[in-house]
Amino acid sequence: MHTPTHTRHVPNDEVPRLLTGAYQQVLAALDLMGYPVTSDHNFAETAGRAARACLELMRPVAVIEAELTDMLERTFPARYDQMVISKDNTCFGMCPHHLLPVIYRISVAYLPASRVLGISKLSRMVQLLARRPVLQEDLTHELAMTLSERLQTRGSAAYVEGLHLCMAARGAEAHEARVVTSAMLGAFRDYPSTRQEFLDLCVRTQASLL
């Protein structure tokens, strides 16, 4: 998992307080913009609610790493050597450029070597790694690398489709645009037929993100 070279370590119990204070500043700015922040009861305790929502969309790095390590250690002996795929996982994350939400549809796959991961753990891994302020390109690469290195697979792949609110709700207002990224490692990169099988399964009969 990518982490900054220079990191200010803030105690976990300080994070909600700092976030609440930050959102109080946002509300002060809204007040200057003419919104009835102090008189409209709908804004009461908004800073605290926004802070809690932020912590749901962006999990602390230490929490993600601990849960990821725990689930990847709970594997089973592999009696199956063909493709394992978890398709169309709907997840939520944040764009690091604007701190606006991203709605993802993510498919991941791997070819087992000696161990397999529980099916629910595969979906959980995807959800955990998505809930960070991370570029979609980096998320896609890290999903494939996590399966390849930590599960020691013969090959791994990730296919990610993202609806970025920083692009849909502002700026270009490209409401229909989806960003698509993929990463292929091992057999998925080396053998075109394996790669194509995975991609064919990913794009078949998809429902709308919304």
N, C-alpha and C positions, 0 to 999 in steps of 0.2 A: 504494500500500500504506500502510495506517495505521501510523504509528509514534508513540510517546509524544513529547510536547513536550519533556520533560526526560529525557534518556537518559544513563545512565552507560555509557560505552564501555569495555568490558573486552576486552583483547586475546584473540584467538581461542584462543591456546594456554593461557590462564588458565581458560577456561570449564570444561573437564573437571575441573581441580583443584578449582574452586569447587563444582561439582556433586557431586563425590565427597565433599568435606567436608560438604556439606549432607546427603547421604544417610547419612554416618556419624552425624550428629546424630539422624537418624530412627531409625537402629538403636539408638542410646543410649536413645531414648524407648521403643522396643520392649522393650529390656532391662528398663526400669523397669516395663513392663506385665507382666513375668513370662515373656517368651519367652526361650529359651535361645540368645541371640545369640552369646555368647562360647564356648559349649560345643558347639553344633550346627554341624558342618562345612558344612551347607547355607548358612549365613550367611557363610562365608569369602569375601572379595572381593565381597560383594554390593553394597557401596557403589559400587565401580568399574563393575560391570555395570549397576547402576541408572542411573548417570550416562551411560553409553554409550547405554542404551535411551532416556533422556530426549532426548539429542541426535538420535536417529533420529526421535522423535515431534515434536520442535520444532527445525526447522532454523534456523541463524542468519540474521537478516534480510539481512545482506550477501550470504550465499551464495544465498538465494532470489532476491534482486534481480539478481545477476550472471547466474544461470542463466536467469532469466526474460527478461532483456534479450537474452541471446545467442540464445535460441530464437525470440523474436519478431522478430529481425532476419533470420532465415532463412526468408523467405517466397518464394512463387512467383507469377508473373503469373496473374491470375484470368481463366479462360475460362468460368467457371461462375458464375451469378449467383443460384442458388437456395440454399435453406437447407443449411448444413453443421452436422451435429449429432454430438456425441460423447456417447453415452448409457451410463448405468449404470457410471460409473467408481467403483469401490470404493476409498475413501481413508480415511486415519486422521489425526486431529487431536487437539487438546486443548481442553478447556473452560477459559477463563481464570478462571472463578469458583472452581473446585475443583481445577484441574490434574489432571483425570481424562480418560481417552481418550474420543473420539467416533468412531464408525464412520459414515462417510458413504457414501451413494450419490449421485453427482453427474452431472447431464446439463447440457451447455452447447451453445449453438448460435449461429451468426452468419450474416448475409447478406453475402457478400463485396462489396467495392467494386472495388478494383484489385488486391488481393493476397489470396492464400489461405495458410493455415498448414498444414504437414504434419500428417497425422492423428495420428501418434504424439506430436507436439509439443502438440497440443490436450489429450491425456490427461496428458501430463507437466506442463503448466501447471496443470491441476486438482490434481494430486498435490502440486505445490510449494506452492501457495497454501493447501492444506488443512493442511499440517504446520506449524501455528503455534498459539499460544494465542490464539484469536480466536473471537468470537461467531459462531454460524452465520449470523445475520442479516447481519453485516458481511462474512463470507466470500462469501455469495451475491451481495451488491452488488458486491464487488470483482472477482469472476469476470466479471460482465457488463461492468463498467466497463473492465477490462483489455482485453477483446476490442474494446469500442467505441472506446476512446481510442488504444490502442497498435497495434491492427491497422487502425484507421480503417474500421470496417465500416459498413454501412447500417442495421444493427440487431444486437443481441446479447441473449442470454437465458441465465439459469441457473436450474436447478431442483435443489434440495438436500433430501435426506431424511437425517436424522441419528438415530442411536441413541446417546443420551448416557448414559454409565455413571454420571454424577453423578445422574441421575434413575432409572436402571434398577437400580443396585447399592446405592443408599443413598437416604436421604430418602423420597420417595414410593414407591420401589421399583416404578415403573411399567415393568415388564419389556417390555410389548408396545407401549408408546407410542413413536411416531416424531414428530420435529419436522420439519415441511415448510415450506420457504421458497422463494420465487421472486423473480427480478428481471427486468424487461423494459425494454429501451432501444431507441430508434429505431423501426424498423418493427414490432418485436414489441410495443411499447407502443401505437403509433398505429393498427395494423390488427388488429382482433379475430380475423380469420381466421388471420393469421400466428401470433398468440399461441396460438390454440386448436390449430393444427396441431402446434406445439412441445409443448404440454402433453399432447395426445393421444399423441404418440410417447413422452413420458417415462413415462407411467403404464401403458402397455400391456405386459402379460405380464412383470411384474417378478418376480424370484426373491427369496427371503428374504435379508435382510442376514446372517443367521447360518446 
